[in-house]
């Protein structure tokens, strides 16, 4: 598995499908901002091992994780071959 940094001969994964989480107005919460998530993008382009790195509270964290579980990526590549990679993503609530 690769941690994506600049250089190193590994291309970063690219999101190909990233729908937004449920609108916060439906959640009855007042927080807004970004929830940071750490995850692994597998060679299949699916997210694995999603963890909250910066919280906005349990309800929004749950919505962020739920949304990202449905995201899909073109996986990272090394020497033209798909490789698993560790990345951070931010899910914004406004």
C-alpha positions in Angstrom: 0.0 0.0 0.0 1.2 3.5 -0.8 0.7 6.8 1.1 0.2 9.4 -1.6 2.8 12.2 -1.5 4.3 14.3 -4.2 6.7 12.3 -6.4 7.6 8.7 -5.7 6.4 7.4 -9.0 2.9 6.7 -7.8 -0.1 8.6 -9.3 -2.8 9.7 -6.9 -6.2 8.2 -7.1 -8.9 10.3 -8.8 -12.5 10.4 -7.7 -14.8 9.3 -10.5 -18.1 9.3 -8.5 -18.4 11.4 -5.3 -22.0 12.3 -4.4 -22.5 14.8 -1.6 -23.8 13.6 1.8 -27.4 14.3 2.8 -28.1 18.0 3.1 -27.5 19.1 6.7 -30.8 21.0 6.8 -32.5 17.6 7.0 -30.2 16.6 9.9 -31.4 19.2 12.5 -27.8 20.2 13.3 -26.2 23.6 13.4 -22.6 22.6 12.7 -21.0 23.4 9.3 -17.5 22.8 8.1 -15.5 19.9 6.9 -15.1 16.4 8.3 -11.7 14.9 7.4 -11.6 11.2 6.7 -8.7 8.9 6.3 -9.2 5.8 4.0 -7.6 3.3 1.7 -8.5 3.3 -2.0 -8.2 -0.3 -3.1 -7.0 -1.5 -6.5 -10.7 -1.9 -7.3 -11.3 1.8 -6.8 -13.5 1.3 -3.7 -12.8 2.9 -0.3 -11.7 0.6 2.6 -11.0 1.2 6.3 -12.6 4.6 6.5 -11.7 6.5 9.7 -12.6 10.0 10.9 -9.5 12.2 11.2 -11.4 15.5 12.1 -14.8 15.3 13.5 -17.9 17.6 13.2 -19.9 15.5 15.7 -21.3 12.0 15.5 -24.3 12.7 13.2 -22.3 14.6 10.5 -19.4 12.1 10.8 -21.8 9.3 10.2 -23.2 11.1 7.1 -19.7 11.8 5.8 -18.6 8.2 6.2 -21.8 6.9 4.6 -21.4 9.2 1.6 -17.7 8.2 1.1 -18.6 4.5 1.2 -20.4 5.1 -2.1 -17.6 7.0 -3.7 -15.5 5.4 -6.5 -12.0 6.2 -7.7 -9.7 5.5 -10.5 -7.0 3.8 -8.3 -3.5 5.1 -7.8 -1.0 3.6 -10.2 2.6 2.6 -10.0 4.3 1.7 -13.3 0.9 1.7 -14.9 -0.5 -0.9 -12.5 -3.3 -0.2 -9.9 -2.1 -0.1 -6.3 -3.9 0.4 -3.0 -3.2 3.9 -1.5 -3.9 5.7 1.7 -5.5 9.1 1.3 -7.3 11.9 3.2 -10.5 13.4 2.0 -12.7 16.2 3.3 -16.5 16.2 3.2 -18.0 19.6 3.5 -21.3 20.5 5.1 -22.7 24.0 4.4 
